[in-house]
Every structure is written in C-alpha cells, then in structure tokens.
Amino acid sequence: MARPIAPTIFALLLVITVAGGGVCLGAEPKAKFVPQPFPLLPADQAWIATLDGSPSAGGVMDADRVYIPIQPEEIQALDRATGAKVWKRNIESARPPVLHDDVLFVAASDEIHALDPATGGQKWRTSFEKPMISPLVSSGEILVAVFDPGDVIAFAADDGRTVWTRALGAASRHAPVSDGTRLFFALDDSRIVALAVADGARAWELKLDGMLSQPSVARDRVFVGSTNNSLYALDNEKGRLAWRWRSGGDVVGESAGLKDRIYYASLDNVLRAVNRGSGNQQWIRQIATRPVLPPRTLGGEPDYEEIVVLVGVTSEIDAFVAKDGLPAGIYVPPSDLLGAPLIDPELKPYRVAMVVITRDGRAIGLRPTAMNLPEPANTPFTTELPGRRLERERVTR
C-alpha cells in the first residue's frame, strides 16, 4: 500500500504546479489588448454643404467649425457637425487659413487678418508690400511666410507686428516647417536653409539636387524629397546629410510616424516605409493612382495602430496600415478635391472626423463607419426560455 504524501511535500508540489501554469486559481488572465488600425475609413456621409462660390484654396478645421476661402473674396465658416453656414467675411484669399491659439489667420493679397473663429470678428490686421509666395504657417508665437523674391517675414501672432525679416536669396513654393527651435525652408534653387525661430538667424544651409518637395521634420531629422528621385535625410541641428534613398520617381512628400518610420510617396506610384535613423527600407506598396499630396500619418499607441493616408490624382483617398502597408480603407469623393482632406486626429463616436472640399463648390462631412456604434437589432426569441414550464390553471365556476 502506497504511503500518503506528507502535507509539506504536497504543498510544495501544488506551488510548483500553479507557478508552471498547470492549475489556474481564481479568475483567468485577461486577453492581451491588440490595437486595431486607426478606423478613419471607410466613412459615411454625414452632410453635404453647397458653398456660396467655388473655393479659392483648401480649408482648415477645428473642433466646432470648418473655414473655407471662397472666390472671389469671402471666408465662410460651416458648422462641423451639420454643415450649416455659421458666418462669412468679405476677405479675399488664395491660401488655406491658419488656426493657432483659438485665432483664425487669413492671408489676403496684401494683408493678414486675425479673426475670432466663433464669430468672424476682427482681432487685428497687418499689411505687407511684396506678394506672399508660400503658405502662411504658425510656429510658437509667430506667423511666418516667404515673400517675393525670397524674403522671410515673421509676424507676432498676438498683434501682427513684424518680429524679424531675413533674405533667403531664392524663392520657395513650400510652407516652412519647424522643430520648435529652427524653421526649415526648401528653396527653388535646391537649397535647404535653417533659420532660428527666435530671431531669424541663419543656422545652416545645404545645397541638394533637383527641385525640392515640401519638407518635414521628425525628431533629429529634416526630410525632403526631390525630382532627382531621391529622399534626403538631414541632421536638423547641423544640416549634415544623414542618408539618401533612391526611388523610381520624383518624391512627392513624406510623413513621420511614431514607430521610428518615415513614409514617402513617389511618382512611380509607390508608397515606401523606411527607418528614420538609417533609411533602411521597411516595406514597399504599389498604389493605384499617382500621388498628388504628401502622405499623412494618423493614429498611434495606445488606442490605435497608425495608418498612412494618401491622396491620388483622381482625388481618391487611400489609407494603409503603417506597420506593413496593407490597405486600410478608401474614399472616392463625388468630384475633384481642392486641397488636402481636413482630418481630426482624435476620433469620437458619431462625430464628423473628415471634411473634404471639392472644386465644384461643395464641402462634405464624413463620419467613420466604425465609430457609429450601431445597436444590434431586436430579434425574436428562437429558443425556449429557461425555467420550469407552468401548466395553465383551469378556472371553475
């Protein structure tokens, strides 16, 4: 007859079994959360608004309204939730407006207007003499643009006074970008120039090859594409070339992600992902239409996986999963787009997350279908309810 196991030995065996996963005491472990791709697309139309005229440039959007310049001289504000017209001002502009610190800035042909986004009321206005040749951008407490023939002017965002002026020596068609300390300009003579945000002092410049595209910044790198089929990565502090990647077509633009990747599109109808630090290629994806705007990266941990959004020559908007380049949705507008789609980087249920503006004078509000959270339909019981069946009582008189 086998001898019983001593209590101490039995307790030791039980601890070893539990630690090794043989026995699960209490609640089962929770399943690991796996984020899904940012669910911007597919999207349903929430509203469509007919504008008072053809748009003269792309728009801008905040939490409550959409602001669009209209030909020949009007700025129109629409309610973001419904598309209803909120206010309009007689200001002509061929540039997208800029939002900064709850102020709407509109660049006219010879003035910058600072408006109250809620009412369109004037806060201040300041004039300039030379034609503005690049989009107006904000960086900290200043507004910056390039003026013909290649002069940079920085305006104070609070009152419009001129803070500093610097000559670049060449024109620029692209909006400057900033890392918070420096402003980076891609010039028509193939130079990249870095100026200090504080006073416009020249930090560095570098001559590249080909016509340069819209630059972008990611941590310690400045990225710029070129018509010589190259993507350049520069050290943003010193301006030294970090690496160069050749593609099969002119580089349209690039976008930085959170996973230390850079995504760039080129005119060989290809979207690529490369490592930010080394330039090593992560993946490559053939796209259906020729890209016309730089890609944009949206989403990120902990809620969603990143996606890359790209607009093609047919105005088709495509989304790709950032980690592997797989398709993540598509939207085809009813007519050609003017400007980039306006996208909220924070999705909320039932809320308009994207607005597109068409050349024929319409604005369309779109809600991601995955965020509409439809309730399940009521269905009849198909199985017998639990419990004991009761016999019908017989009523006697």
N, C-alpha and C positions, 0 to 999 in steps of 0.2 A: 504494500500500500504506500502510495506517494506521500511524502511528508508535506504538510502545509507550508506555504511561503511565509516567512516572517513578516510582520507588519512593516518594519523599516525597509526591507527589500522591496516589498510590494509598492510602497510609496515612492521609492526611487525609480522603479520601472514605470510608474504612472507619470512621473515628471518627465522622464526621457521620452515617453510616447507622445505626450502633449507637445513638448518642445519640438519634436520631429514632425509634427503635423498629423500624427496618426489619429488623434482624438481632438475634436473641436468642442470646447466647453463654452457655453454662453452663446452670444449672437455670432453669426457668420461674418467674416470680414467683408467690408464694403468693396464693391467693384471699383476698379481704377477709373477715374474720370478721363475720358478721351475727348479733347476739344474737336468740334467739327469746323469745317471751313466757314469763314465769315459769310453768313447767308444773305448777301446783298441781292443775288439773282438766283432764281427767277423772281420777277416782280410784277405786281398787278397795278393797273392804272387807278389811282385814287381820284384824280381830277385832271381836267384839261382846260386851260385858260387861253382865250384869244386876246393877244396884246393889241394895244392901240395903233401899232405900226410894226414894221419889220425891225428886229433887233439890230443894233449897230455894233454890238460886241457881246461877249459872254457875260454871265451874271455872277452873283455871289449870294450865299445863303447863310442865315443864322438860325437860331432855334425857333424863331417865330415868323420870319418873312423871307421872301426872295426878292432881290433887287436887280433890275434889268435895264440897261440903256436902250432907248428906242429912237429910231430915226423919225424926224430929223434932229430934234433937240428935246429929249424927255428922259427922265428917270422914273421908272414905275416900280412900285412895291406891291407884291402879292402876298396874301396870307398863305403861309406854308401848309397849313392843314387843309384848306379848302380851295386855294387858288383865287379867292376873291381879291379884287383890287382894293388896296388899303389907302395909298396916296400916290401922287405924282408931282414932279417938279420939272419946270422948263429949263433943263440943263442939257446941252449937247455934249456927247462923249462918244469916243470911238475906242475906249479902253474899259475892261472889266472894272467895276468898283472894288474898293478895298475896305474890309472891316477890321477895326482894331480898337480894343478897349471901349466897346459899345459906341463907336463912332463910325459913320459911313463916309468914306472919302471918294470923291468923284473927280477924275481928271478931265477937264474940258480942254478946248484947243489952246486957251491962254490963261487958265485959272485952275486952281484946286479948290474944291468945295468940301467943307466938313459939315455933314448933316446928322440930325437926330434920326436914327433908324426907325423909331416908332412913329414919327410924325412927318419926317422930311424937312423939319425946320432947320434953318441955317445956324450953325455954330460959329464958323468963320470962313473966310475965303481969302486966297492969296493969288496974285498974278505972277506969270513968268513971261519972258520975252521970246525965247527961242522955242521952236517946235519940240515937243516931247516925242522921242523916238523909241522908247522902251516902255513896257508896262510899269505902272506905279506899284511899289511894294512898301511894306512896313517892316522895320527892324528895330525892336526895342521902342524907344521914344521918338524915332524919326521916320519920315517918309522919304523914299529915295527913288529917283528915276534918272535916265540918261536923256540928255537934250542935244539937239543938233549943234555942232558937228561931232560931239563926243564928250560933252561936259556932264559931270555928275553933280546934281544939286540935292542936298539933304535939307528937308524941312522939318521943323518941330511939329510933332503930332498934336500938341495941345493948343497952338495958336497960329501955326503956319509960317512963322518967321524962318528965314534962311539960316541954317546952322553952319554949313560949310559948303564949298564948291571946289571940285577938282577936275582937271582936264585929263582925259584918258588918251587922247591922241588918235582915236578912231571911234567910229560909231558902234553901237550894239543894238541888235534887234530883240535881244532876250532880257527877261527880267533878271536882275541880280539876285543871288541867294546869299544867305548869311549863316554863320555858325555861332552868332551871338557876339563875337569879337571882331570879325572881319566880314566884309562884303566882297563877293567874287563876281567878276564880270567876264563874259565870253564876248570878245570883240570881233568885228568883221575882218580885221587883219590877222586873225588866227591867234591872238594873244589871250591868255588868261591873266587878269590883273586883280590883285587883292588889295583892298583899302580898309583902313581901320574904321569901325563904326563910329567911334567917339569923335574923331576929327578929320577923317578922310585921308590920313597919311598913308602913303604907298608902302605896303608891307612887302610885296614881291610881285613879279610878273614872269611869265614863261611863254615863249613862242612855240606853238604847235603847228600842225599841218592841216590843210583843208579848211572848209567852212565849219565853224563850231556850232553845236546844238545847245539847247537850254542846259545849263549846268545844274548840279545838285550836290548836296553835302550830306555825309554820313560819318559822324564821329570825327576821326582824324583824317578823313579823305575828302577831296573835291573830285567829282566825276564830271566828265564832259565827253560827248561823242563828236564825231567829225565825218565829213563827206569823204574822207580817205579810208572809210570802212573800219575805223578804229574807235575803241573806247579807252580813254585815258583816265588813270587814277593818279592824283597828285597829293602830296603831303600838304595839308591845309595850312600848316604853320610856316613852312619854309618854301613851299612851291616846287619841291623836287618831284620828279617823275617816279612814282612807286611801281607802276606796271602799266602795260598796254596790251589790249586784247584785240585781235583782228577778227572781223566778221565778214559776211559775204555781201554786205550792202551798207549804204550810208546809215549811220546810227541816228535814230530819231530822238531818243532821250532815254533816261534811266530813272530808277526809283530804288531807294534803300529800304530794306526790311529789317525786322528785329533779330532774325536768325543769322546775322553776320553775312547776309547775301545782298547782292546788287542785281536788279533785274533790268535788262535793257532790250529795246526793240530796234530792229534794223529793217531796211527796205528790201532785204531778201525774204521778207515775210517770215521772220523768225523772232521768237522771244527766247532770251537766254537768261540763265541764273549763274552768277559767278561769285566766288568768295570775295568778300570785301577787302581782306588784307592782302591776299596773294594773287587774285584774278583767276584762280583755277575754276574751270567750268563745272557747275553742279548738275545742270540739266539743260536741254535744248528742246524747244517746242515749235513745230511748224504751225503758223496761224493762217486762217482762211482768207484774210484780207490785208492789204497793205496798211501798216500803222501810220497815223497822221499826228498823234499826240504822244508825249512821253507816257510810259506806264505809271500807274499809281498803286501803292501798296496799302492795304487796309486790313484791320483786324489784328490779332496777336494775343498772346497769353495774358491772363489765364482763361478767358472766355472762349475765344475762337482761334482757329488756325488762320494764318494770314492768307489773303488772296491778292492777286495782281490783276488790275483792271486795265484794259487796253481798248482804245477807240480806233476803228479802222476807217479807211477811205469811204466806205459805204455807210458810215455813221453807225455801224454795228458795234455794240458794246459787249466785250467778252471778258469773262472772269476765269482765272486759272488758279489752282491750288499752289501756293507759293513753295511748298516743300518738294513737289515733284512735277509741277507743270500740267497736271491733269485738268480738263475743263471743269469749271465750277458754276456755269450759268451763262446765259446770253440774253441780250435785249436788243430788238431791232425797232428803232423809232419809226413813226409813220412818214417822216421826211428827213432831209439832211439836217444835221446838228450845226449850231453855231456855238463854238466854244466847247470846253470840257464839261461833262456832266457834273452837276453840283451834288456832292455825296456827303452825308453825315457819317463820320467815323464811329458813332455810337448808335447802335440800332435799338429801337424800343418798339414793343408790340403796338400794332395798328397805326404807327406813325409814319408819315412820308419820310423816306430816307434818301431819295434821289430825285432831283428835278433836272429835266433836260429841256433845252431851248432850241427850237427849230428855226431855220432860216425863213420859213414862210409865216412867222409871227405867232407861234404858239409856245406855251410852256406847259409841261406835263409833269404832274406829281406822281411818283411811283412808291408803292409800299412792298417790301419783300414778302413774298407769299409765306415764307417760313415763320414770319413774325406776326402773322394774322391770327394765329392760335385758334382755329375753328373748333367749336364744341362738337362732340360726337352727336350724331342724330339719334333721336329717340327711336328705339326699336322694340317691338312687342316681345314678351317672354316666349321663348321657344322650348323651355324645359320646365318641368314641374317644380314648383316652389318647395323648399324643404319643410319638413314638419309632418305631423300626423293628419291624415285626411279625416275630417269630421263628417259623420253621417247626418243627413238632413233630418231634422226633428219633425215628426208627424204631429200636426195640430188636430186635436179632437174637441168636439163641441159637447 
